Amino acid sequence: MKFKEMNLKPFILEALDEIGFVEATPVQEKVFETIKRKQNVIVESATGSGKTHAFLIPIFNMIDENQHQVQAVIMAPTRELAMQLFDNARQIAKHANIDIRLYIGGNNKEDEIRRLNNSQPQIVVGTVGRIHDLAKKENALKIYQASNFVIDEADMVFEEKDFLEVDQVLGLITGTPKFWLFSATINKGLRSFMNKYLDGTDEVILEEKELTKDAIEHIFIPTKAKDKQVVLMELLGIIKPYLALIFVNTKEAVTIVSQYLAENGIKVAPISGDLDDRTRKQTIKRIQDKQYQYIVATDIASRGIDLPGVSHVINFELPKDATFYVHRTGRTARYDATGVAYALYDYDDEKYVEALRSKGLKVHFRKIVDGELVPTKLAKPVGAEKKKAEIDAIHAKHPLPKKVKPGYKKKRMEVINKEIRQKRREHIEEIYRKKAQNENRKSR
């Protein structure tokens, strides 16, 4: 459907025409239809499907320009995503007189409070933490009459800490706003939110039937007993990326992997929550200026950063939630381009990989031999039942008493994990010992 056929306000149509938007994407059409029925919306949609304008356009179409109070709140998990949403919102409002304000960490909170004491915005865009500070702690941002509440990348917002802050913010609203939740996946935290606030009236919209785009080739590489960093360097020596996005699971891993690559002559841009605002902005600008060919990042640090031209996604560490794999790999093959997604996996990841395949993911298994990627099969663990029994025995060795002192559970798991790692080292040493014995026999 064309936007001109959707009964939109003139200033919206003018703005869309300037950026070359003529027809609504499938997810935009479905969201607009749902909003007409005045229902809450939960959209599970892939990256690049047009979801940002799926909520921005209807919100602007419903805004009362003469009502100078908060009418819509848009939350995001990262500053970069909030900034991107703010820029998109300002572009749509270019030919209208609508007060849109951005609230993120790093900006001067005192100045924001002084301005709020004089007037309230009509549309709020910001991160969970800063909106919570201004609305709940400072009581400066008056959101209690907001009629639309959007949470973008909701699967990343509903960590335990963020869920509490979102809950407190929503506790300030006196009316019954429409909730618009956009997410790559629907995880446990998001389901808890749905059960509490949506009263079963929500509508889940699946934008794509396929698990991932056909334009993405998925290649899994076993690391076996090798050092993953060594395997990564071998892989980088084979592929020729335009821009490679290397995913890890923690900010500590960002530092470790980035330093290793830098020490081996790879110019790499690390992106994590440890970067200060100035360094972060400079790094992102340099990436966009094509000064870097390799980026190491976590899921949440990469959200909202516009990275055009990602030709390769490399999962140095597979995400804990298998559904996040889809979102990561969706960063390549954007705008009708093709892309390749690599994943380094160990024996312990067999069930994880099988789970992805059972959902329809087409996986190619390759191993690195003499500087080339050659076909192989899914590496299956040897003696899996024996390993599980050993792990169960370690847990049983350190029983959890009914009453525990503060910090005991954490210390207990540290001890257990240390013993598990030791067992794994013993298994690896045994593999090499047997390999050496076999080679000695052959040489006789």
N, C-alpha and C positions, 0 to 999 in steps of 0.2 A: 504494500500500500504506500502511496506517495504521501509525504507530509502535508501537501496542499489539500489533501482530501480528509484531513484528520481534525478539522475545526480548531486549529491552533491560533493563538493570538498573533497579530501581525508582526510584532517585534521578534517573536520566536522564529517565524518563517523567514524573516529578513536575515536573521543571524545564521540559520541553517543554510540558507542559500549562499551566504558568503563563504562558508566552509565546504560547500559542495555536497551537502547532504540532501538527497532527493527522495529516496525511498527508505522506509523504516526496515530495520533488520527483523528477523523472526522473533527474537526475544523482545524487541521494542513493541512490536505489534501485540504480542501476548500480554505484556505488562499493561499497555494502554487499555486493552479490553477488560482486564481484571479490575483496573482502577475505576472504570466506568461503573462496575458493579459494587464499588466501594468496599472491596475486601482487602484484608491484609495480603501482602505479597511476599512469598519466599521464592527467590529465583536461584536455582542451581544451574549456573551457566559457565561455559568455558571462557578463558581469557580471549579477548579480541572479538567478542560477539556483539559488542555495542551496548553493554549493560549500563555504562555510565549515563548515556543519554536516555536510556530506558526509564531512569527515574528523574533526571534533571528536567527533561522536557515537560512531563506531566506536572511536576512541582511548580515550574514557572507558569504553566497554563492555569494553575489553581490559585496563584498568589494574588492577594488583594493589594494592589500598589498603594492604596490610600490608608491601609491599616498598618500603622507603624509599631509593630510588635513582632516577636519571634513567631513565625508561622511554620517554619520547617527547620529541622536539625539533621545534619548529615555528618555521621561519625565514620572515621577511618582508623585503621590500626597503626599507620605510620605517617610521619610528617610529609614525606614525599607524595604519598597518595592523596593526603588532604590538600596539599598544594596543587596537585594536578586537578583534583575535583573543583577546587576554588577557581583555577584558571578557566576550566571548561564552563563553570557557572557564570563567570564574568563575561565570557564570550557570548553566551546566550542572552545575557542581560545588557549587551552593548547598546541596544537602542531603546532601553527602558530605564526608568528611574527606580531601581530596586536596591536596597541596602543589603549587601552581602559581606560578611566578615569572616576572616580566617583566624582560627584560634589553635595554635600549635606551640609546643615547647620551643624555647629559644627566642621568642618574641618578648617584648617588655610587658610583663603582666600588669604593672602599675598603670602604664599608659592605657592598656585595654580596660582596666577597671574605671579609670577616670572618664573614658569615652562612653562606657556603658552607663555610668551614672547620669550622663547627659541624654543619651538616646539608646534605643535597643535596635539591633539589626532585624531585618525581615527573614533572612536566611542565614543560618549558622553552619559553617563548615569547619571541622576540626578533629583533633585526636581525642580519644577517650579521656586521657589524663587531664588535658587542659580544659576541656568542657566541664569535666567533673570539678576541677579547681574553681572555675569561675561561677558555675551554677550552684554547686553544693557547698563548697567551703567558703567562698567569698560572698555568695548570694548576690552577685552583681549581674549575672546573665539570667534574665527572666524567661525561662523556657516553659513555664507552666501552662501556657495557652497554645503551645505548638500543636498543629493539626496533622503534621506529617513527620515521621521519624524514620530516617534512613540509616542503615548500618551496612557500609560497603566492606567487602572482603570479610564477612561476618565470621567465617571459620577461623580467622586469625585473631579476631577481637575477643572471642570467648575463652580466653585462658582464665584461670581461677581469679587472678587479681583484677583483670579487666571486667570480668562478669560482675564482681562486687560493685565496681565503680559505675558500670552501666545500670545496674539494678538501683543504685542510689540516685542516679540522675533521673531515671524514669519515675522514681518515687516522688519527684517534684511536680510531675505533670498531673493536672487536676482533671483534664478531659479524657476523651478516648480517641487518641490519635490513630491514624493508620500507620502500620508498621511495614516498612519496605526493607527486606533483608536480601542482600545479594552475596552469593558465596560460590566458591568453586566446589565445595563439598559441604555436606551437612553432618557435622560431628556431634559428639556427646554434649558439649557445652551449648551448642546452638539448639539442640533438641530440648534441653532444659529450659532455655529461654522461650522457645515456642510453647512448651507446655504451660509455662507460667503466665505469659502475656497474651497469647493468641486464642485461647479458649476453643481450639479446634476449628477456627474459622479461616485458617490460612489456606492458601492454594500454592502447591509446589509446581513450579514451571521448569521443565527440563528442556533446555535449549537445543541440545544435540543428543541424538540417539546413540551415536558412536562414542566409544570410550575416549578416543583420541583421533586426531586428524590423520587421514591416509597419507598426507604430505610429510608426516614425520616417520622416519625410520628408527626403530628402537633396537639398540644393540647392547647386549649384556655381556660383560667380560668378567670371568672368574679371576679372583686374586689368589685363591688357595692359600698357601703359606707365605706368599710374597708380601713385602711391605707395600701397602696401598699407594704410598707416595711415589715409590719406584714405578709401579704400574702406571700411575697417572703421567709421569714424565715420559714413559715409553709411548703412551697413547698420544700425548701432545707432539711427540716426534713423528707420528704417522699422519695425523689429521692436519688439514690446512684451513682452520676456521677464519671466517671473516670477523666474527665476534663469538667467543665461547663463554658461556655462563656456567661456572663450576659451583655446584651446590654442596654445602655441608650442613650439619644440624645444629651447631652451636657457634657462638661468637669466638670461643676459644679455638675451635677448629679453623675458623677463618684466619686467625693469626698464624697458627701452626702451618697450614697448607700454603698460605701466601708467602711466608718466610722461606719455606722449603723451595718453592718455585723460583723466588727471587734469587736465592743462593745458587740455583742451577741455571741462571741466565734468562729467566722468563720475566718479562715486564708485566706485572699483574696489579690489578686494582682491587684491594680488599674493601668490602662493604659490610659493616656490622654496627651494632648498637654502641660500640665503644668509641666510634669516631665522634669528635666534637662537630658542632654545626658547620663551622667554617671549613674544616677539612672535608666533611661529607659533601658539601655543596661543590667544592673545588674538584673532588674526585668524580662526582657525577657529571660535571661540565666537561671534564677531560675525556670521560667515556663517550659522551655525546659528540665531542669534537674528534673522535676516532684516534685518540692518543693511546688507547689501550686495546689489546686484542683479547685479553683474558681477564675475567672478573671472578672473584671468589666471594660468595655471599650466602647468608642464611635465607630461609623462606621469608621471614617477616621483614628483614632488612631490604629485600629486593622488591617488595610489594610497592606498587605505585611509581617506581622509577621507569621512565620511558626509555627503553633500550631497543631502538630500531636496528634491525639487521642481525639479530642473534641467529647465527647459523648452526651452532652446536650447543646443546645442553649436556653437561656432564654431572651425573650424580656420583660425586666422590663418596658420599654417604647416602644411602637410601633413606627417605623420610620415614619416621616412625609409623605414620599413618599412610598406608598404601595409596589412599585416594589423593594424597598430596602429590604423588608422583605425576599424576595427570596435569595438575596445575603447573608444576615445575616445567614439564616438557612442553606445555602450551606456550612457553615464552619464545619458542622458535616456530618456524613455518607460519609467520604472521602475514596477513595481507596477500594471500595466494602464493607465498614463497614456500620453498621446501626446507626441511631441516633434519638434523640427526640428533637423537638423544642416546647418550651412552650411560651405562650404569656399571659401577664396579661392585661386585657382590662376592660374598664369602659363602662357604658351605651352610652357615647358619641361616642364610637368607633364602633357602630353597622354597620354603612354604610361602614366603613373601612373593617370590617370583611366580610361583604357581597360582597364587591368588590373583595376580594381575592377568595372567594368561587365561584363567577361568572366566574373567570378565570380558574377554575378547581382545586383549592386547596382543598384537602380532609381534613376537619377539624373535630376534635373530641372535644366536649365541656365537661369540667369536673369542678366540684366544690370541695372544700376541706371540708370534714365533718369528725370530730373526727379523724383527722390525716390520712385520706385516700382520694384519688381522686375518686369521684363517678360521673357517667354520669349525665349530665344536658342538657339543651337546650340553644340556644343563648339568652342571657339576653337582652331584648328589653326595651328601655326607656319608662317610663310612662309619658304621657303628653308632648310628643316631640314638638308638634305644639305650646303648651303654652310656653314652654321654649324658642323656637325660637322667639316667639312674644316678650317675655321679653327682650331677647338679642337685638332684633331690636329696642325696645323702649329705651334701654340704649344708643345705638349708636345715635339714633335720639336726645336724651337728650343732647348730646355733639356734635353739628354740626361742620363741618369743614369749616371755612371761606375761601373765595376765596384767600385772602392773609394771609399767616401765618408766624410767626416769627420762626427763627431757633430753633429747638428742640421742637416746639409746638406739632408736630404730635406724637413724642415719649411720651411726657407728657400726651397727650390726651388718647393714648392707654393704658398707665399705669392706668389712672383713670378709663377707661372703663373696663379693665381687673379686677381691684380691685372690682368694683361693680358687675361684673359677678360672681366672686368668692364668694362674699357675698350672692348673690342670690342662688348659688349652696349650700352653707352652710345652708341657710334657708330651702331649699328643703330637705336636709339630716335630719335636725332637725325635720322637719314635718313628715318624714318617721318614725323616731324613736318615735316621740310623738304618732302617730297613732298605732304603734306597741305596745307601752306601754299600750295604752288605750284598745286594743284588749286583751292583756294578763290580764289586770285587770278585764275585763268583764268575761273572761273564769274562773278566780279564784273565782268568786262570786257564 
